[in-house]
Amino acid sequence: MEERKLLHSFLAKSQEELPPRRMKDSYIEVLLPLGSEPELREKYLTVQNTVRFGRILEDLDSLGVLVCYMHTKNDSSKMSPLSIVTALVDKIDMCKKSLSPEQDIKFSGHVSWVGKSSMEVKMQMFQAGICKSANP
């Protein structure tokens, strides 16, 4: 708890103190190797041998938080003084009804808008001919 109190000193006093950021500064790509790592695949499968979409939503949520931390990263501190939570998802567009458990999935995301106390993250998920995107 004392560490968290100390982190307060790393917060900017005004918007002018914040370094400029671009969308590409927060861009990240992550590969979920379902096809190439069968032991990992088991954690994502239902009893019908389909991909658990709830697990994918958890991964998208974690990616959104990681993107936010990358956007707000302060090189002078090992820990972030910020607490980041996912407030909502605007929409999820699905091009196909299901994901293949035998193919890898690539997630990508970046910050697309920032206010004084909130930000928007745009994310996409690709799997060989299947497209999905989410805005938390």
C-alpha positions in Angstrom: 0.0 0.0 0.0 2.9 2.4 0.8 4.3 1.8 -2.7 1.0 2.8 -4.3 1.0 6.1 -2.2 4.5 6.8 -3.4 3.4 6.3 -7.1 1.1 9.4 -6.7 4.2 11.6 -7.1 4.7 10.3 -10.6 1.4 11.6 -11.8 1.5 14.7 -14.1 0.3 17.9 -12.5 -1.3 19.2 -15.7 -2.0 18.1 -19.3 0.9 20.2 -20.5 3.4 18.0 -18.6 2.4 14.9 -20.5 4.6 13.8 -23.3 3.0 13.7 -26.8 1.8 10.3 -27.9 0.8 8.9 -31.3 -1.5 6.0 -32.0 1.4 3.9 -33.2 3.1 4.4 -29.8 0.5 2.1 -28.2 0.2 -0.4 -31.1 0.8 -4.0 -30.1 0.3 -7.4 -31.8 0.0 -10.6 -29.8 -0.2 -14.2 -31.2 -2.4 -16.8 -29.6 -0.8 -20.0 -30.8 -3.8 -22.3 -30.8 -2.7 -24.2 -33.9 1.0 -24.5 -33.1 0.7 -25.3 -29.4 -1.8 -28.1 -28.8 -1.4 -28.0 -25.0 -2.5 -24.4 -24.9 -5.4 -25.2 -27.2 -6.9 -27.5 -24.6 -7.5 -24.4 -22.3 -9.6 -22.8 -25.0 -11.8 -25.7 -26.1 -15.3 -26.6 -25.1 -16.6 -30.2 -24.9 -17.9 -29.8 -28.5 -14.2 -29.0 -29.6 -15.0 -25.4 -30.4 -13.2 -22.3 -29.1 -14.6 -20.8 -25.9 -15.5 -17.3 -26.9 -15.6 -16.2 -23.2 -11.9 -17.0 -23.0 -11.3 -14.9 -26.2 -13.2 -12.0 -24.5 -10.9 -12.3 -21.5 -7.9 -12.1 -23.8 -9.3 -9.0 -25.6 -9.9 -7.4 -22.2 -6.3 -8.0 -21.1 -5.0 -6.7 -24.4 -7.0 -3.5 -24.0 -5.5 -2.9 -20.6 -2.0 -3.6 -21.9 -2.5 -1.1 -24.7 -3.6 1.5 -22.2 -0.6 0.9 -20.0 1.7 1.2 -23.1 0.1 4.5 -24.0 0.5 5.9 -20.4 3.9 4.4 -19.8 6.3 6.5 -17.8 10.0 5.4 -18.3 11.0 6.9 -15.0 8.9 4.5 -13.0 8.9 0.7 -12.7 5.2 0.7 -11.8 2.3 2.7 -13.2 0.6 5.1 -10.8 -2.6 4.5 -12.8 -5.4 2.0 -12.3 -6.9 1.0 -15.6 -10.3 -0.8 -15.9 -12.4 -1.8 -18.9 -15.6 0.2 -18.7 -17.5 -1.0 -21.8 -17.3 -2.6 -25.2 -19.0 -0.6 -27.9 -19.4 -3.4 -30.4 -18.0 -6.6 -31.7 -18.2 -7.4 -35.4 -17.9 -11.0 -36.4 -17.3 -12.1 -40.0 -17.9 -15.8 -39.2 -19.8 -17.6 -36.4 -17.0 -19.6 -35.0 -13.2 -19.8 -34.6 -11.0 -22.7 -35.7 -9.3 -24.3 -32.7 -6.5 -25.6 -35.1 -5.3 -22.1 -36.3 -3.4 -19.4 -34.5 -5.1 -16.2 -33.7 -3.5 -12.8 -34.0 -4.7 -9.9 -31.8 -3.7 -6.3 -32.4 -4.7 -3.0 -30.7 -3.9 0.6 -30.3 -5.3 3.7 -28.5 -7.6 5.6 -30.9 -8.8 8.5 -28.7 -7.8 10.0 -25.3 -9.6 12.4 -23.0 -8.6 13.6 -19.6 -9.7 10.6 -17.6 -10.6 8.0 -20.3 -9.4 6.5 -23.5 -10.7 4.4 -26.4 -8.8 1.3 -27.6 -9.4 -0.2 -31.0 -8.7 -3.9 -31.3 -8.8 -6.5 -34.0 -8.5 -10.2 -34.1 -7.5 -12.2 -37.2 -7.6 -15.9 -38.0 -7.1 -17.1 -41.5 -10.1 -15.5 -43.2 -12.0 -14.7 -40.0 -12.1 -11.1 -38.8 -13.3 -9.6 -35.5 -12.8 -6.2 -33.8 -13.8 -4.7 -30.5 -13.8 -1.3 -28.9 -13.6 -1.4 -25.1 
